[in-house]
Amino acid sequence: MTTRLYLIRHGATQLTAENRFSGHVGVELSEEGRMQAAHLAARLADDDVTAVYASPLSRTMDTARIIGQPHGLTPVERDGLREISHGRWEGYTRQEVEALFPGEYPAWEEDPFTFAPAGGESGVQVLARALPVIREIVMRHEGQNVVVVSHKATLRLLISSLLGFDGRGYRDRLDQAPACLNILDFRDPVRARLMLFNDISHYTDQPLRPLAHLSKWWDPGAGA
């Protein structure tokens, strides 16, 4: 029996538009972000969704409420799904971080999986709290369709781990657009198959160009 998870990034925020580190910052959805979530809700309205889980941050909970509304579902908070904490980098652009904390940024750029900025989290720490949540959801909802609303870095780390990719490259090789849809099917709690990745066809007919969304390795002019 297959369990299907709809892994969804929250809609756009003002900090998304400014390309700032916004891991634990309590930023709200922008009007654009609400529109994106509404289009995704309409896309999934006819699917047999039985539960909605979300990170407790406001931008994810609001996205989850919009998506759950056609199904009459109230989102369930799971703290393990929250975004990676960037510590003292929160709210800054990449260029500002490079200027303010020049010793930290190159180490993080080289290996964001095991290195963390002061007061922040590494990718390993994020997976240590997020993977058990995914396992719990798959076991609790065997054979069902479940929405999980989380964040850019957390989703990239989860997908890397579940599919067996090297987590050190999650920022360089994977993107997650605002209100994107990923679909993973599980035959058991540890084996998943990727069925859809970073899809935003519910609000645009063209994939986003990654110039301002991936790492400095991908584009030297890009943000975090």
C-alpha positions in Angstrom: 0.0 0.0 0.0 1.5 3.4 -1.1 1.4 6.4 1.1 1.7 9.7 -0.8 3.2 12.9 0.7 2.6 16.2 -0.9 5.7 18.1 0.3 5.1 21.8 -0.2 7.1 24.9 0.4 5.3 27.9 1.9 4.2 30.8 -0.4 6.3 33.9 -1.0 7.1 36.5 1.6 8.7 39.9 1.5 12.0 38.4 2.7 11.7 35.8 -0.2 11.5 38.7 -2.6 14.6 40.3 -1.1 16.5 37.0 -1.0 17.3 37.3 2.7 18.1 34.5 5.2 14.7 34.0 7.0 15.0 30.6 8.7 13.4 31.3 12.1 12.2 34.9 11.4 8.4 35.2 11.9 7.7 36.7 8.5 4.2 36.7 7.0 3.0 35.6 3.6 2.9 38.4 1.0 -0.2 38.9 -1.2 1.7 37.0 -3.9 2.4 34.2 -1.5 -1.3 33.9 -0.6 -2.2 33.9 -4.3 0.3 31.1 -4.9 -1.1 29.0 -2.0 -4.7 29.6 -3.2 -3.8 28.3 -6.7 -2.2 25.2 -5.2 -5.3 24.7 -3.0 -7.5 24.7 -6.1 -5.1 22.2 -7.8 -5.4 19.8 -4.9 -9.0 20.4 -4.1 -10.2 17.2 -5.8 -7.5 15.0 -4.3 -8.4 12.7 -1.4 -6.2 14.5 1.2 -6.7 13.1 4.7 -4.4 15.3 6.8 -2.3 18.5 6.7 0.9 19.0 8.7 3.1 22.1 8.9 6.0 23.8 10.5 4.7 26.1 13.3 6.0 29.3 11.7 3.3 31.7 10.5 4.2 31.5 6.8 3.9 27.7 6.7 0.8 27.5 8.9 -1.0 30.1 6.7 -0.1 28.2 3.6 -1.3 25.0 5.1 -4.6 26.6 6.2 -5.3 27.7 2.7 -4.5 24.3 1.2 -6.5 22.4 3.9 -9.6 24.6 3.6 -11.2 22.8 0.6 -10.8 19.5 2.5 -12.1 20.8 5.8 -8.8 20.1 7.4 -7.0 22.0 10.2 -3.2 21.9 9.9 -1.3 20.0 12.6 1.9 21.7 13.8 5.1 19.7 13.9 8.1 21.6 15.2 10.6 19.3 13.5 9.4 20.7 10.1 10.5 24.3 10.8 13.2 26.0 8.7 16.9 25.7 9.4 18.1 28.3 11.8 20.7 30.6 10.4 21.5 32.0 13.8 23.0 35.5 13.7 22.6 35.6 9.9 18.8 35.9 10.1 17.4 38.8 8.1 20.6 39.6 6.2 21.3 39.1 2.5 24.2 36.9 1.4 26.3 39.9 0.6 25.7 41.4 4.1 26.6 38.1 5.7 29.9 37.9 3.8 30.8 41.4 4.9 29.7 41.0 8.6 30.9 37.4 9.2 33.6 36.7 6.6 35.1 33.7 8.6 31.8 31.8 8.7 30.4 32.2 5.2 33.1 30.4 3.2 33.0 27.4 5.7 29.2 27.2 5.3 29.4 27.6 1.5 31.9 24.7 1.4 29.8 22.3 3.6 26.4 23.5 4.8 25.6 19.9 5.8 27.9 19.8 8.8 28.8 23.5 9.4 26.5 25.9 11.1 26.8 29.7 11.6 27.0 31.0 15.2 23.7 30.3 16.9 22.4 28.3 13.9 21.9 24.8 12.7 23.7 22.5 10.3 21.9 20.4 7.7 22.6 17.3 9.9 20.8 18.9 12.8 17.8 19.7 10.6 17.5 16.1 9.4 17.8 14.8 13.0 14.5 16.6 13.8 12.7 16.5 10.5 13.2 12.9 9.4 11.5 11.4 12.4 8.5 13.6 11.7 8.2 12.3 8.1 8.5 8.7 9.4 5.8 9.3 12.0 3.5 10.8 9.3 4.0 7.9 6.9 3.4 5.3 9.6 0.3 7.1 10.9 -1.3 7.6 7.5 -0.5 4.3 5.7 -2.1 4.3 2.3 -3.3 7.9 2.5 -2.5 11.2 0.8 -1.0 13.8 3.2 0.0 17.4 2.8 3.3 18.5 4.5 4.1 22.2 4.4 7.7 23.2 5.3 10.6 25.4 4.1 13.2 25.6 1.3 16.2 24.3 3.1 14.3 21.7 5.2 12.6 20.3 2.1 15.8 20.1 0.1 17.5 18.3 3.0 14.6 15.8 3.4 14.5 15.0 -0.3 18.2 14.6 -0.5 18.2 12.2 2.4 15.1 10.2 1.4 16.4 9.7 -2.1 20.0 8.9 -1.1 21.7 12.1 -2.4 24.8 13.6 -0.8 23.4 16.2 1.6 26.5 18.4 1.2 25.2 19.4 -2.3 21.6 20.3 -1.3 22.0 24.0 -1.9 23.8 23.7 -5.2 21.7 21.0 -6.8 18.2 21.4 -5.6 15.8 24.3 -5.6 12.4 24.9 -4.1 10.3 27.7 -5.4 7.6 29.4 -3.3 4.5 27.3 -3.0 6.1 24.5 -5.1 4.7 20.9 -5.0 6.8 17.8 -4.6 5.3 14.4 -4.4 6.9 11.4 -2.8 5.4 7.9 -2.6 6.3 5.6 0.2 6.1 1.8 0.2 7.4 1.9 3.8 8.7 4.6 6.2 12.2 4.7 4.8 11.9 4.0 1.1 10.5 6.7 -1.1 10.1 7.4 -4.8 10.1 10.9 -6.2 7.0 11.4 -8.4 7.1 15.2 -8.8 9.7 17.9 -8.0 9.5 21.7 -7.5 6.4 22.0 -9.6 4.7 25.5 -9.8 2.5 24.9 -12.8 -0.5 26.0 -10.7 0.6 29.6 -10.8 3.0 29.9 -13.8 3.6 28.1 -17.1 7.4 28.4 -16.9 9.9 26.9 -14.4 11.6 29.6 -12.5 15.2 30.4 -13.5 17.5 29.6 -10.6 19.7 32.8 -10.8 18.6 34.2 -7.5 17.6 31.1 -5.7 20.6 28.8 -5.4 24.1 29.0 -3.9 27.0 31.2 -4.8 28.6 28.2 -6.5 25.6 28.1 -9.0 25.7 31.8 -9.7 28.2 34.3 -8.1 25.5 37.0 -8.2 22.9 35.0 -6.4 21.6 35.2 -2.9 21.3 32.5 -0.3 
